[in-house]
Amino acid sequence: MSTSAKLSSPLIAPELLNDRAARVADQLIQNAAVSRILVETLPGGGTWIDCGIKTPGGIAAGLALSRICMSDLAEISIVPGHVPGLDRPTVQVTTDHPALACMASQYAGWALSEGKFFAMGSGPMRAAAGKEELIQSLGYSEKPTRVVGVLECRKTPPELIVQKIATACGIASEALILAAAPTASIAGSIQVVARSVETAIHKLVELEFDLSRLVSAQGWAPLPPVAKDDMAGIGRTNDSVLYGATVIIQVTGDDESLMEIVPKIPSIASRDYGEPFGTIFKRYNYDFYKVDPGLFAPARIVLENITTGKSHEFGQLRPDLLKLSFGLTD
């Protein structure tokens, strides 16, 4: 699969992505007590925003964390359930900048490891570093004065990781803001489930679709009960997208290419489709790289062509698998 985006015209941000994310982070810090977060100094300098590790965090923290991930280029909210037969709240995402918000920011494309510490990095710090092939292929970069990132982890990163990020982004460590929450937390669950649109856009990248054709996008995915541990949380939050997400994307251009590509986008196109993610993950000895990359996609996709007025849909919702994953079976 390709890791390079195809673009017939360059991506242009309304302003620096890191500046937008920093404003959300500032607001979160100012409301730390209300949002039940913990603000500390990172080893070596910088700001650490704990949204659910040593502190309860919550819904407000999860929504803010998701907005930071997408550089505040999306509206993210909790709305009533949309999956028939599954009475769960839904994480709704809407954006008029899907390529920038998802691929230049939200996608967890920066692997950070040092000793026993490991985390995947999301957020606009990726655009500032510009190290990934995906980021480079987007043709987008920025040199902000403050850099913001999001980590999915259970402990504060060591000083070497902090310095690595700061150096890659061309800033002093004091200008770095990192926010984090573990998967098995309210905030962590929300920020993962808020990736419904992102999984669809990344699938389009892998299918070498021209991202310049993207106009707007909306996504809905059910919010699972918080799992007892992070491994179970990884299973539930992935299943929310793979078997419960609906994504609608407005695009331009011809219908023939859309008809050809739409059946390849949803998770049902994967050879690993049809079991809870926890079961699949265990079968591959918990190695993400052995799972078929095509599985990481929404359950249902709709491409709406605003040039011709025609819509193209494929995939299906699986409330049976969601209930099994969420522990809601009788």
N, C-alpha and C positions, 0 to 999 in steps of 0.2 A: 504494500500500500504506500501511496505517496505521503510524504510529510511536508510537501511544499504546496503553498496556495497558488492557485491560478488567478491572475488578475489582468483584465484588459485595460483597467484604469487604476490609478493609485488611490490608496485610502487616505482620506483627509480628515483628521480629527477636529472637532470644534474648538478644542483647546488641549493642552497637555493632559494625557490620561492620569499621570501621577498627581497633577495639581487637583484634578477632580476627586480622586480617591482620597487625597490628603484632607480635603475639606470634610468628607464624610468621617474620616478617622478623627479629626478634631472635634466634631460634634459628638461622636461616640465617647471620646475622652471627657468632654465637658459634662456629659450625662452618665458618668461611670456608675454612680450609686444607683440611679434609676434603672440602668441597663444591667446591673449586677455583674459588671466586668471588673477586672483588676488591671491597673496600669503600673508598669514597672520600667526600670531602665535595663536595656539589653546588656549582656556582657560586652564590654568594650565600647559602649555608648549606643545611643539610639533608643527608640521607644517600643516597648513590648505591651501589646494589648491582649490580655488573656480573656477569652470569651467563654471559657468553660472547662479549664483545666483545674485550677485551684479555686475557682469561683463558679457559682451556679450558671451564670450567663442566662440566656433565655431567648424568647422570641424576638424581642427588639434587637438584641445583640446579633442574632442570626440573620435578621433582615439587613442590618447595617454591614455585617461581614459579607453578605452576598453582594450588596451594592459596591463595596470596596473591591471585591473580586472583578466586577464588571465596570470599574472606573466610573461608577454613577452614570452610566449610559443606558440604564434600564430601570424600569419601575418594577419592584418586587413586592408581592403582597401575599397574605394568606386569605384564601377564598374558600367557599364551600366545595365539597367533593364533586368530582366530575366523572369518576369511574362507576358505572352502573353496578350496584350490589356491594359497593365498598364505601362504608360511611366513615371517610377520613377527610380531614382538611387538605386543601391543595395549595401548593406553592405556585403562584402565577408569575410569569416573567414576560415583560413586553419591552421591546427595544426597537428604535429606529436606526440603530448602528450595529447590526448583528456581527459583522466581520470584526470591527474594532473591539466591541464589548466582549465578544467571546474568544476570538483567536488571538488578538493582540493583548488581551488582559486575562480573562477568566480561565482559560485553558491551563490545566496543571501540567506545564511542560518543563519545569526546571527541577531536576532531581538534586537534592541537597543532602549530602551525607558526610559525617565526620565521626569516627569511632562507632559508638552504638546509636548515634543520632541519625535519623533519616526522616525526611519530609519532602513532599512534592510542593513546589512553589507555584502559586497562582498570583494574579493581580498585575498591575501595570509595571512592577519592577522588571518584568520580563521584557517589556518594550524598551526600558532604559538600558538593560544589559545587552539586548540584541544578540545573544549567543546562539539561540535555537535556530535550526534550519527553517522552521515554520515562521518565526518572527522575521527572519531575513527575507524570506520569500514574499512576505506581505509588503515589503518595501517601506515599512513604517519604523521610525525610530525617534527618540526624543532624549533631550539632556535636561532633566528637571533639577531643581535645587533640592527638592525633597523626594524621596522614593518610598513607595508603599507596596507591601507584599502581604500575601496570606499563606499561612502554613496549616496543614492538617496534621496535628501531632499532639503528643501528651506531655511534652516538657519544653522548657526554654532552650533555644538553640545555643550551642557553645560559641565562644568568642570567635573561633576560626570560621564558623559559618557566617556569623555577622560580618566579619571582615571580608570574606569571600564575596558576599552579596554587595557590600558597599563598594569594593574595588571594581567589581564587574560593572556597576552602575555609575562609576565615576564620581562618587560622593564620599564625604567623611561619614563614618559610622553614626555620628550624632544626628545626621540628616535622614536616617533610615527609620521607618515605621513598619513593624511587623505585627500582624494580628493573627490569632490562631484559636482553634477549637478542635477537640478530638471528635471523631465521627460519632461516638456514643455520647452525645450531648445534644441539648436542644438546638443550640446555635450551629453546631457542626452538622447536624442532620439537615437543617434548613439550607445551609450554604451548599451542600452536596446536591440536594434535591433541586436546588435552583439552577442546575446545569442542564435542564431539559433542552433548551435551545442550543446551548454550546455543543452537546453531543451531536445534534443534527448538523450544525455548521461544520464540525470537525469531520463528520462522515462525508459531507460534500467536498471537503478538502481532499480526503482520501480518494474520492471518485473523480477528482480533477475537474470539478465544476467551477466555472468562472464566478468567483465571489463578487465581482463587480456587478453582477446581475441581482444581488440581494438588495432588497429595499427595507423591509421591516420584518419582525418576527414576534410570535407569541408562543408561549409554552406553558403547559400545566402538568404537574406531577404530584401524586399523593404524598403527603408527609407521613412517614411511618412512625409507629411508637419508638421512643428512644430505646436502643438495644442495651443489653446488660454489659457488653464489652465492645471494643472497637471492631473486632473481627466480625461479630454479628451485625454491627452497625454498617460495615462495608457491604454486607450482603443485602440488608434491607434497603439502604439508600440507592444502591445500584438497581435493585429490582423495581424501585419506584419509577425509575426512568425506563428501564428495559421493557417492563410489562405494564406500566401505568401512565406513561407520558404521551401527551398529544402535542405536537408542534405544528404550527401553521406559519409558513414563510411566504411573504409577498416577493415575487421576483419579476423580472422583465425578460423580453426576448421571445424565442420561438417555443412552440408547444411540443414539437417532436423530441427535442432533447430532454424535456421534462418527463414525457411519457416513458422514455428509455431509462432515465435515472431513478425515478421515484420508487420502483420496486426494490432497488438496491440499498435504500437508505435505512428503513426501520430495522430493529433488532431481529425480526423474524427472518431476515435474509441471512443470518449467521448460522453456521454449522453447529454452534453451541447453544442455540436458542431452545427453550422449552423446559428448563429446570430453574429453580431458585439459584441466584448467583452464588450463594454460599456453598451449594452442592458442587457447582461447576468449579469454583475456586479451589475447593478441597481436592477435587480430582486432579487438578494441575499443581498440587503441592504448594498452593498459595503463591504461585508465580504469575503475576499479571501478564507478563510477556508471552506466556504460553496460551492464554485465553485468546480466542479468535478476536482480533481487533474490531471486526464487523459487528460484534455483539453490543458494543458500547454505542447505543443509538436509541432514540425514542421508540416506543411501541408503535406509534401511529404518526404518520407524516402527511401533511397537506401542503402542496405547492400551488399557490394562487398566482396566476400570471396576470399582472395588471395591464400588460400590453394587449392581450387578447380577451381577457375576461374569463378564461377557462381555468378550472381547478383540477388537480391531479392528486389522488389520495391512495395510500397503501398502508398496510399494517393493521394490527388489532390490539385492543386492550385485553389483559388477562387477569381479571379479578380473582380467579381461582388460585393462580400462582402468587398473587399479592397477599391474599389471606393466609396462605401457607407460610410465606416468608415473614409476614408480620405477626405470626402466632395467633391469628384470629379465627382459626378453624374450630369447629365444634368438637 
